[in-house]
Structures are given as C-alpha cells and as structure tokens.
Amino acid sequence: MDRFEIAMISIPILLGMIFLRVPIGLAMLLCGVGGTAIVTERWVPILASLKSLTYDVFSGHSLSIIPLFLLMGQFATKGGMSQSLFKAAAAFLGHRRGGIAMAGIGACAGFGAICGSSLATAATMSQVALPEMRRYGYSGALSTGSLAAGGTLGILIPPSIVLVIYAILAEQNIITMFIAAVVPGIMAAVGFMIVVAIYVRLDPTAATIRERVGLRGRIAAIIDVWPVALIFLLVIGGIYVGWFTPTEAAAVGAAGTGLLALRSGELDWKGLKDCLLATATSTAMIYFIIFGAQVYNTFLAFAQLPQTTAEWVAAAGFSPWVVLVLILLAYLVFGCVMDSLSMILLTVPIFFPLIMTLDFGMSPEETAIWFGILVLITVELGLVTPPVGMNIFIINSLAPDIPLTQTYRGVVPFLIAEVIRIALLAIVPAIILFLPRMLG
C-alpha cells in the first residue's frame, strides 16, 4: 500500500476505536503514532518527536484562552446568572403561547455569550427552565427539544471555544471569527423561537400561556441581567476596540464573572474550589484531544492525505459547491458519533486546505471565515443529531421521566430549521461576511 491508502485505512480504524469507547484523544494518538511508524517504516522518529511535539503544541499562549473561557462559564453557572437570564427572557416572552420555551432559547443565547460551551449551556439552562415548563404543562417533546437545540447556541454565540480552535487551526484572526459569528448566532436564536411559535400552533396542547409580567417586573428583570450584558460587552467590545487581546479579554471576563458570582453570595470557598477543579478537568480533557489530534494530523501530513485529496478533487473537475455540500454532509455524519471539538480537530486540517484551493468568488480570508462559520453551525447541528447528539443525552439525563424518543421527536423541527439556515448561509455568504466587512 502507498501512503495515501494507509491514511485512508486509518480513518475507519479511528472511528472503530471511537465506537468501542476508546477515548477520542487516545484513539487519535494511537492512530497517529502507529500510522507514522508504518509510513516512515521506523518507530524511533515518531517516538522521539513526541517530547518536542508536546512542547510545540502547548507552549503557545493562544491555547490559554480555553481554560479562561471555561472558568468564566463555571463562575457564571455558580453565580446564578442563568436564572437571571431566564427570568428576564420569560418576563418579555412568557405570556405568549410557547413563550417559556422561547425564553429558554433566549436565555441559552445569553448564557452562551459568557460560557462558550454548548454542553454547559444545555445542562445549566435545563436546570433552570425545565421546572418552569413542567409547571405550565409544556409537553416533554417541546421542553427537551427546545432546550437541546437552544444549548447549541453555546458554541455559536461568541466567545466560543470551538471557534477559537478553528481560528488557531486555520490561522485566522480570532476577533474576526467572533464578529462573523454574531449575525448567524442571532439568526439561530430567532429561528428557534419561530420554530416554537409554529410548533405550538400546530399542536396547541404542547404549551400553555403564562400570565403577563407587568412593566415594573420587566424593568426589575432587566436590572438583574445587567452583569451578563456588561461582561459580554467588556469581553467582545474590549477585543474589538483593541483594549485587550483575546487571551487578555478571556482573563478579564473570568475575573469579572468571578467577582459578580462572589457579589451574588453564591460563590464560597468550596464553590471556588469546585469551579477550579471542573475547569482543570475540562481543560485536561480538551488539551489531550488537541494533542492526540496534532499527532494524528502529523501522520496525515506525512501521508500527504490533504494534498492528494485536493489534487484528486481538482483532477475530477467537481464544482466547488459540490465539494462544499459533500464536506458539510460529512460533518453531519461525523456529528452522529463524535463531539464537536474532536470533529474540528480531526477534519479541519484535511478539509480546510481543500476548500482554500477552490474558487467561491471571495478572497482567501473571506473564504476561510465563511467556511469556518458553516463548519461551526454544521458541527453544532451534530450536537442534536441522533443517535449520539450529546445535548439530547444531557437534557434527557436531567428529565429521566421523559422518554428519549420524545426528545428525538421534539428536536426534529429544530433540525429542519438548522438545515435551512445552513443552506441560506452557504448560498448567501454576505450574511456571514456583513459585519467583518463593515467593521474591518
């Protein structure tokens, strides 16, 4: 077998190991080490390179943004900001049919602006919103389906950990990627709310109407939620105007969120220890996946898989749009068995060089930004795609009395809305590039 064939064979082997529940980082590490040894016909070089590769991967300061954003999310959860967000959204939307589900989606968007993790967003907001939806007789399908979909906003609304990883892999400006994600993120939140409105009109028994909150109650709810808006503006605005680098902004956001959690009285010494321990555990898991992906991608580079694939596509004469559709479909398939971070780390080094060789009528920088947002949204869709859909399992674990089949049924309308949004953003790149062009 030649190098390309060895690389292609490694992909089903990797997926098979993942199916057997081998940790994804370890699976990529083993495939990378074994594949490189087979391609180079020597074990010594790859084993010797592991000691320097570890330093090369983690010595850069850009990855330090990950634990800081994770810590920010931990402080936000501990400080009760999720409850304030939900109450504020419910004050304005709760009196509508399906309004509490809409409020849950809006609160997910707000929490995603200070968290950056879809799984954390889904888990946190479910604990706040599910009891309220039960109280007002919402169906299990609508309750869990809307929160599973709303949780995906955690990786789309900036700051986003997955978007940071993409920017690092594709060597793009993190600030520009954050700006490009704003409009698609707003579209997602509004689109999900529209789905809820249509859902309750087709099935009026799925939701009831809550009493309207008066003007005084709405003003009080807005006042309670000001810390979230302040942190978001400080982090994202500070990055854009040049006050902070992305890493500095993450540190400021973590410190600010921690102070607000302390001010709320919810953060004690035990809570601080729990936040730090949870952040360290999540960071270690993410860093190990990054390291395993780096080793595996080094093997793919040795095997020249990205270059050979790009040459094959060019020789086959496929339209750039056909290639894009095939790549996005591949992400949908991967999303059924892999988490979002692993998908990004595994596929971007293969697909990104291929996309950059194709002509979509944009500059290379704009193509990279546009493709990154499309990938992010498609990866986000994988979080609620059966049979694995991590958000679905998290929501269902918090509502064990609701059958998993109901959650699957409830999430289908949101999947349809997501597919429509992906198609719209692919066909009209200006929607993604509008803000970067205007602010650039």
C-alpha positions, -999 to +999 in steps of 0.1 A: +000+000+000+011+036-007+009+064+019-024+077+008-041+042+011-026+038+046-040+072+056-075+063+042-075+030+061-066+048+094-099+067+093-123+037+097-099+023+123-101+055+142-139+056+140-140+019+151-119+027+182-143+056+190-173+032+186-155+008+211-154+038+235-117+043+234-112+080+245-111+101+213-078+118+222-062+084+229-076+069+197-062+097+176-028+095+194-025+057+188-036+060+151-011+089+146+018+071+162+011+038+145+004+053+111+035+075+112+057+045+121+042+024+092+046+053+067+082+061+077+090+024+085+106+035+117+094+038+153+123+059+167+115+093+149+078+094+159+086+084+195+114+109+197+092+137+183+065+132+210+087+150+236+091+181+214+056+179+199+041+183+233+060+215+240+053+229+205+016+223+208+011+238+243+038+264+247+019+290+226-002+314+247-031+312+223-045+280+239-046+296+273-078+312+262-096+278+266-092+274+304-101+311+309-133+308+290-141+275+308-135+292+341-157+321+330-186+297+323-181+279+357-183+312+375-214+322+355-231+290+364-222+292+401-232+329+403-268+322+393-266+342+361-285+316+342-315+322+365-314+359+359-312+354+321-342+331+321-363+353+343-355+383+321-364+364+289-395+350+305-407+384+316-409+395+280-419+363+263-436+341+289-471+353+283-471+341+247-481+305+237-448+287+238-432+317+254-414+299+282-397+276+256-388+308+237-374+323+269-353+292+274-338+296+240-332+333+245-315+326+279-294+299+262-282+326+237-274+350+266-256+323+286-236+312+256-223+348+254-204+342+287-199+305+286-186+292+252-197+256+257-228+241+243-229+212+268-225+235+297-252+258+283-276+230+278-270+215+312-272+248+331-303+262+314-322+230+316-320+230+354-335+265+353-361+262+325-373+226+327-391+230+361-409+262+348-420+244+317-433+215+337-452+239+360-471+253+330-478+219+313-454+220+284-451+187+266-419+167+271-411+168+234-412+206+232-395+212+266-365+189+260-363+195+222-362+233+225-336+232+253-314+207+234-315+230+203-310+262+224-280+247+241-262+245+207-260+283+208-233+280+234-206+273+207-220+298+182-226+329+202-191+344+208-170+338+227-168+302+215-142+276+224-147+256+192-144+288+172-111+296+189-098+262+180-109+266+143-092+301+142-060+286+155-060+256+131-069+278+101-046+306+112-074+331+112-079+362+134-100+352+164-115+386+167-128+385+131-142+350+136-161+362+167-175+391+147-186+369+119-205+346+143-227+373+157-253+375+128-256+337+124-260+334+161-288+359+162-304+341+133-302+308+151-319+321+183-346+339+163-351+309+140-355+285+170-381+309+185-400+308+152-399+270+153-415+271+187-442+295+175-451+272+146-449+241+168-475+254+193-498+265+166-497+231+150-501+214+184-518+238+208-518+212+236-479+213+237-479+246+257-500+268+278-499+306+284-484+322+315-497+354+330-482+386+316-454+403+337-460+440+343-437+469+334-422+471+369-414+433+368-398+437+333-376+466+345-365+446+375-356+416+353-335+438+330-317+453+360-309+418+373-294+408+340-271+437+335-240+418+347-242+394+318-245+423+293-216+441+309-193+411+307-202+403+271-196+440+261-164+441+281-150+409+265-162+412+229-161+451+228-127+452+245-113+428+219-127+448+190-116+482+201-081+470+210-082+472+248-074+435+251-060+406+231-084+376+230-064+359+258-065+391+280-102+395+273-108+359+285-089+367+317-108+399+322-141+380+316-132+352+340-121+377+367-153+398+362-176+368+362-159+356+394-163+389+411-200+390+402-205+355+414-188+365+447-210+396+449-242+375+445-232+354+475-233+322+456-196+317+454-179+305+486-145+287+491-160+253+483-177+268+452-144+283+441-126+250+446-153+232+425-151+258+397-113+255+395-114+217+397-141+215+370-121+239+348-089+219+352-106+186+344-123+200+312-090+217+302-070+185+306-096+166+285-096+192+258-058+195+257-054+157+255-077+157+225-058+186+209-025+167+214-039+134+200-053+153+170-019+170+164-002+136+164-028+122+140-027+152+117+011+149+116+007+114+103-018+126+077+007+152+066+034+126+063+009+105+042+001+136+022-037+130+025-048+167+023-026+174-007-035+142-025-072+148-018-070+183-032-052+171-063-078+144-068-107+168-065-091+193-089-085+165-114-121+152-111-134+186-121-160+188-093-178+221-088-167+240-057-203+239-044-205+201-049-173+197-028-187+221-001-220+201+001-201+168+004-180+182+032-210+196+051-227+162+047-196+145+061-198+168+091-235+157+096-224+121+096-195+126+119-218+145+142-237+113+149-207+097+165-183+124+176-183+155+197-178+190+182-142+196+193-130+163+180-147+168+147-130+202+143-095+189+153-098+159+130-113+173+099-102+210+095-066+200+087-080+179+059-109+199+046-096+234+051-066+232+026-091+216+001-116+244+004-088+270+000-079+256-034-114+262-047-129+294-061-161+306-044-157+342-057-143+355-024-108+364-011-089+337+007-095+354+040-133+357+034-135+321+022-118+309+054-142+330+076-173+318+057-162+282+057-154+284+095-189+296+104-205+270+081-184+243+098-193+256+132-230+256+125-229+221+110-209+208+139-235+224+162-262+205+144-243+173+153-249+180+190-287+173+185-284+147+157-294+111+166-282+087+177-254+103+197-264+140+200-246+150+232-271+177+241-300+153+237-285+129+263-276+158+287-312+171+286-327+137+289-305+128+319-320+159+336-355+148+327-354+110+331-392+108+332-394+120+296-387+091+271-357+096+248-380+091+218-400+122+228-368+143+229-358+130+195-393+139+182-391+173+197-358+182+183-367+173+146-383+207+138-352+225+151-330+202+129-351+212+099-346+249+107-309+244+111-306+227+077-325+257+061-302+281+079-270+263+067-283+263+032-291+301+034-257+310+048-239+289+022-258+304-007-256+340+006-221+344+022-227+381+026-249+373+057-218+359+075-193+385+060-215+416+065-202+425+099-165+417+092-166+437+060-183+467+078-161+467+108-129+456+090 
